[in-house]
Amino acid sequence: MIRADMHIHTYYSDGGQSPAEVVRAAKARGVGLIAVTDHDNSNGRKEVKELALRAGIISVDGEEISAYDGDIKVHMLAYAMDYSDPAYTAFNKRLTEGAEERTFDILKKLAAVGVKLSYGEVIRERKCKKSPVHATYIAVAGARKGYANSPYSFYTKYLNYGAAGFSCICRPTPEETAEVVKRCGGFCSLAHPARISVDKQGLISLIERLVPCGLRGIEAVYSGHTAIETQYYKELAERFGLLVTGGSDTHYAEGNRRVGVPEFYPCGGLLSALKIY
């Protein structure tokens, strides 16, 4: 059995760790399979794969796509896609350009309530120039200018759903996301289902809609899930013929989330689906 962490972020999106730091952490904790799933991009995949190979760790390409079902955020984990496929190229372009458009929409909304931030101030918060613009950078810039005590409090006050700066324009739907991943030969899993703002029946209805579009997994094993939640989502996976994925969702070396926690051991079916033989 191989220990895996299939949900890790780096500074190619809103994480604080470099690919090298992530690989070192995985090696130190006995993790033999990793997937870096930066938000809405896979720009670090080649660097991650090279570093993992040197460390004797298997790396699966991935990304976490922020889809929206109306105003409800639905994160989708996409693994092992063919990045040369024109469908991916078009989708990735849409995500990158959409992030830019959404940022300007947010800044306009913030300015209307007296929060003055420029695009330049936001983009300077990136730790990696290959990272697409992200809402976290807006939160950090806002806190730096004194509009809140911390990036988290800024995000909560201004960027959350219902807040003055909230925007979900240019986001794909969950169905579109699953279909693109399928078309590109990848594996699509529903990320941290407990964090989706729907009740149990709403989640079941969402899964019923997504399975025909190409959903193949559910992230039942997750750092933020209780034991009861984990068991429930495993049962949902079995009910709908989905494979269980698992990950830490770590963003920083410090904090509550650590690479390899909780422990997750993928089944043979998942390894095969991820093209790991």
Salt bridges, closest charged atoms under 4 A:
ASP14 OD1 - HIS9 ND1 3.99
ASP14 OD1 - HIS39 NE2 3.41
ASP14 OD2 - HIS134 NE2 3.95
ASP14 OD1 - HIS251 NE2 3.32
ASP38 OD1 - HIS9 ND1 3.89
ASP40 OD2 - ARG171 NH1 3.23
ASP61 OD1 - LYS49 NZ 3.73
GLU64 OE1 - HIS7 NE2 3.01
GLU64 OE1 - HIS9 NE2 2.90
GLU64 OE1 - HIS39 ND1 3.72
GLU64 OE2 - HIS75 ND1 2.75
GLU64 OE2 - HIS192 NE2 3.25
ASP69 OD1 - ARG209 NH2 3.07
GLU97 OE2 - LYS93 NZ 2.79
ASP105 OD2 - LYS109 NZ 3.38
GLU121 OE2 - LYS145 NZ 3.27
GLU125 OE2 - ARG144 NE 2.73
GLU175 OE2 - ARG209 NH2 2.63
GLU176 OE1 - ARG94 NH2 3.14
GLU219 OE2 - HIS7 ND1 2.80
ASP249 OD1 - HIS7 NE2 2.95
ASP249 OD1 - HIS9 NE2 3.06
ASP249 OD2 - ARG195 NH1 3.19
ASP249 OD1 - HIS251 ND1 3.78
ASP249 OD2 - ARG257 NH1 3.22
